[in-house]
């Protein structure tokens, strides 16, 4: 009988302690990989505080200059979720990072491209041979630059490629250190205003299988351990996307405040990107077919020596899930 009483007492104490245990297991903070000036809806979520509001957990937005910086942070598990281009996300997955894509922020069309100095001897992509061309290595711009060179019959080593972050590109351009750059807005537009001429856009490569866009990722462990946090993030992203679709002027104003940019710069970014709705993202063009697209990107990256090898197709399919988005869309 004494053993039974001891067992019952132990069970009672465990039940009494379970709320405290649940509270202890709650995340103390959420670290979000954030790229200032990129994919306007992430800026809207931060500026309006929607993620913190829904999750009830302190959110730390950690700035990164490019996707290459983000996937290095992913390799060490330093971020919980955030934004990254589909090309650097492919690199991260290929390298074994334990993260899952659950959102598609944007598809770059004319908000990312190749700008050359004007006047200069560069009149076409073929003229980049021997010229200094800057881009953030490992980013979507880097991926699209390789595709642009390939389409023009140039090998990457025939141009003088330089690894620079967006703001460093702007500074190098102002000093006259570089003759061309493949980069995204708002830096793309800023270079064009400083004696620049845009000769190629992302959209020019769609027919050749090159697709550049930004996806939202989360630690795979969070999907199991804190699905409520992931759902809160999805709900905040959906809210921002809805604002972009229903009140573009308001969205531009909020994003401009978030990034410290002008309204004109934000207009150029919005006009140069495609913003798929939550429902559209479930289709094969976006999240629904992203696993296959990642494998295709990895194959291209391997051919360009940007990754040493390609993982099995199943690895890339497993790195994408539409379930968190579906859960967030439920009433």
N, C-alpha and C positions, 0 to 999 in steps of 0.2 A: 504493500500500500504506500509506503514511504517513497518508493521509486516512482510510483504513479503520480503522487503529489508533486514530486520534484520535476517530472516531465511536464505536467500541466503548468506548473509555475514558470518553467523555462519557456514554454510556448506562449504564455501570457505576456511575459517580458518581451519576447521577440515581436509579438503583434503590436505591443505598445511602442516599441522602438522603431517600427517600420516607417512611420512618417518622417522621423528624424533621419533615417537612413536614406529615404528618397530625397529629402532636402539636401543631404550631404553629397548625393550623387549628381545633383543639378549642376550644370556647367557654371563656373564662376564668371566666365566671360567667353565671348565668341570672337575669334580672330578672322576677319574677312580680308582677303587679298583684293586690293582696290587699285585700279589704274586710272589716275586723274585724267580727265578729258576723253576717256574711252567709253564707248557704249553708254549713251546718255541715261538709260534707265537706272543703271547702278548709282549714278550721281543723284538722281531723284530720290531713290530709296534712302540714301545717306542723308541728304539735305532735309528731307521731311521726317526722318527718324522713325520710319514705319517699321523697320525690322525690330528695333529695340522695343517699340510700342507693342508689337504682337507677341514677341518672344518673352518679354519681361526679363531679359538677361542683358547685362552690359555688353555692348558691341564695340570692338576695337577695329577700326579700319586702318589696315597697314598699306601704305603706299608702295607701289612698284612701278618702275619705269617701263617695263615691257613684259611680255609673256615669258621670255627667257629667264628673267628674274623670278617670276612666279613659279615656274616649274622647278627651279633650284630650291625654292622654299618648300615646295611640295615633296621634294625628295627627302627632306629632313622632317617632314610632318609639322612644319612651323605654322601652317595656316589651317583653319577648319573648313573654309569654303571661300568662294570668290569668283572672280572673272579671269578668263584666260582665252587666248585665241585657239581656234581648233587645231592649228599646226603645232604650237607648243604643247597643247594638251596631249596630242598624239605622241610627242616626244616623251612626255612624262609617263604616259601609260606604257610605252615601249620600254622605258627604263624601270618599270615595276612599281611606280607610285600607286598607292592604294587610295585612289579617289574615283568618284563616279560623276559623270556629267548628267545634270538633271534639268538644265534650263538652256535656252538659246536666246541670247541677248539680241543679236543683230547679225545681219549679213552685210558685209562691206561691198558696196558697188562703186560709187564715185567718191566716197569719203576716205579712200586710201588709193595711193597711186604713185607714179614715177614723175618727179619734177626735175627739170634740167635748167641750168642757168641760161638766161637769154639777154644779150646775145652770147653765143658760144658755138663751138664747132659741132655740137650735138644736135642733130636734126631728126634722128630716129634712134630706136633702141640699138640698132647695129653700130651706131656711132659711139656707143659706150665702151668700145674696145680701148683699153689702156687708160680709161678715165676713172677718177675717184668717185665711187658711188657709196653713199652711206645708208645704213639701215640697222635696226637693232637685231643682231643675230639671234636666231631661234624664235623670232616673232612671226606673225602672219605676214608682215611686210617682207621679211626675209624670204619666206616661202614663196610669196607672189613675185618677188624680184627674180628668184631662180626660174620660176615659170616664164616670166617675161623674157629673160635672156634666152632660155631654151627655145621659145617660140620664134625668136629672131635668129636662131642658129649660132648663138654665142655660148661658150662654156663659161661658168662662173669665174674661173681663173684668168680669163681673157680681159675681164674688167678688174679694177682695183677696188675690191669691196672692203669697206671700213665699218667696223662695229661701233655704233654710237647710239645712245639713248635719244629719245625725241628732242628734249631740250638742248642736248649737246649737238644734235644735228642743226638746230636753229642757230646756235652760236657759231658753229663751224661754217655754215652758209654765210652768215653775216661777215665773218672774217675773210671769206673767199677761199677757204681751205678745201672745199669740195665743189664738184661740178654738177652733181646729181644726187638725188636721194629718193628712196622708196619709203614712204611714211604715211601715217594716217592723219586725219584732222584732229585738232586745229592746226598742227604744225604744217601740214600739206598746204593749206591756204595761206599761212603766214609766209612760207617760202615763195609761193606764187606771187604774192604781193611785193616781194623783194627781188624783182627782176627774174622771176621764175616762170617757166612754161611747162604745163603738165602734158606729157606725151603718152601716158598709159594709165588705165584704171584697172581695178580688180575685175570689173565686169567684162573686160576684154578677154579674160581667160576662162570664163565660165564654160564656153564650148569645148575647151581643151581639158576639162576635168579639174580645174583649179577653183576651189571654193574657199573664200576667206570669211570667217565670222568669229564672234566671241560667244563662248559658252559659259554657263555657270556650273561650278563643280562643288562637291562636298566630300569630306572624308567618308570613305565607305563605311567605316565603323560608326559614324553618326547616324547612318540610315538604320542601323540596328539598335543603337543605344539611346539615341535622342531623335526619334522621328518627329516629335513635336517641334523641335527647333528647325528641322529641315522644312516642315510644313509652313512654319511661320515665315521663313525666308521666301518660300515659293509664293505665299500670299502677298508679301510685300512687293515682290517682283511683278506679279500679276497686276497689282494696283498701279505700279509705275507704268507698265505697258498700256494699261487702260487709259491712263492720263495722256500718254503720247498719241493714242488713237483718237481720243475724244476731244482733247483740248491742246492742240499742238503749241499754241502761243504760250499757254501756262507752262507746259512741259519745257519749252525752250528757256523760259525765265528761270525756272527752278534749277535746271541743269546748268545754266550760265552762272548762277550763284554758287552752285556746288563746285564748279571747276574754276571759278574766277575768270571766266571767259566773257567775251562780248556776246550780245544777242546775235549779231551777224555771224560770228564763228559757230554758234550753236545751230543757227539756221542751216549753214553749210553742212554741218555734221548730220543733222536730221534728214536733209534732202538727199544726202549721199548714201544713206543706209536704208536697209529694209528691216522692219521690226515685226517679226511674226507674232501673232496673238498666241495665247496659251493653247487654244484649240488647234491652231495651225501647226504648232510645235509637235503635236502628237503624230502628225503625218510623216510619211517617208522622206519628205524633202528636208526635214529638220531632225528633231530628236528621234523620231520613229525609225529613221534610217541612218542615224549618225554612226552606229557601230561599223557599218559597211564603209561609210565615208572615211572613218579614221583609218581603216585598213588600207584604203586606197591612198590616203595621204601618207601613211607610213611607207608604202611602196615607193612613192615619189621621193620622199625624204631620203630613203635608203639609196635610191639611184643617184641622188645629189650628194651622198656621203654625209648627210646631216644626222643620220642615225646609223649605227653600225650594222643593224640587222632588223628584220621585221618579225614581230611576234605572230603567233597563230591568230587567224581571224576571230576565234572565240574570245581571245583576250580583249579585243577592242569592243566586241559586242557586250561583254560582261562589264565594260567600263561605262555603260550608258543605261539609264533607267528612266522610264516615263512615269513610274508609279508615284513618286513624290508629287509630280505635277498633277496627276489625276486626283490624288488625295486632296490637294489644295483647291481643286476646282469643284469639289463636292460641296453641296449646300450644307 
